[in-house]
Amino acid sequence: MGEQPDERGRVFEGSDGDAVDAAFAAGCRAWPAISLPSAAYLEYVRARIGGGEPAQAIRQIDNGTDLFLACAVLRGDAAAIAAFDAAFLGRVGQFVGALDSSPEFVSEVTQTLRIKILVGLDGRAKLAQYSGRGTLESWVCAAALRTAYDLLRARPSQPSGDDGKIDVLAASDNVELQVLRARHGEQFRKALRAALAGLTGRDRTLLRLYFLDELTAARIGRMYGVHETTVLRWIACARDGIVERVRVAVREELRLPDQELTELIGLLRSRIDITVRDLLLTTQPAP
């Protein structure tokens, strides 16, 4: 009689004919809420090592229970996705906290990582690359750190000064408005940086995907499992929220007459898409 799988689902060399059943049973015990056909699990395991005999395939996998979860997640099982979120994506803060433990940064890393792992920016979910050799926890941790480093490289820890060259207010033929534009441009840049830093992780990820990665609303919608009109509504709300936070901040700082403030906000709104794109490259969430 072959040895039974250990708590991580590994089947030792003494197993042969019952190796597949034993590994599958270990996965069912580890994730009882997940419904996964045994044939789908076997096919998935074989694909991870390029085919081979079933028992031989299972013996080459160190973490059969983690592979069981990964297989179910990629099949779209709702219970598996929820379990994956709770067990791994919910711990991103622990994985990247040494780099930046701010809630804004952790949320942004989590949002970006979730898309990469479960959907993929190119339509191929990176979770499919997990082979079962090594724990899924270590694999997700490494992916989280890579994502965090990428985001930090995209947003220097200190402002470079380049955003001071960004013209956040559109040009105008009105001479008086042009004077106001030149006089108060820096205050608007400062307020915009603060507004962008205050975005939620999801909103920042959405704007990055839309304005920097230039993905269509339909493509982003597939990533989040929603219709493209919902994505466009999210982006519009994020954009309007930025403008409103700028309006409140500038009004409190400059005490401009309502008419002048309204005109300047109009100049801001008319080029907000370009401004958001440019400032996303040079700002980061406040610590």
PyMOL commands that set and color helices and strands:
alter all, ss='L'
color gray80, all
select helices_A, chain A and resi 19-30+38-49+54-59+64-74+78-87+89-96+103-118+126-129+136-154+162-165+175-197+201-212+217-224+228-254+258-270+272-280
alter helices_A, ss='H'
color red, helices_A
deselect
rebuild
show_as cartoon
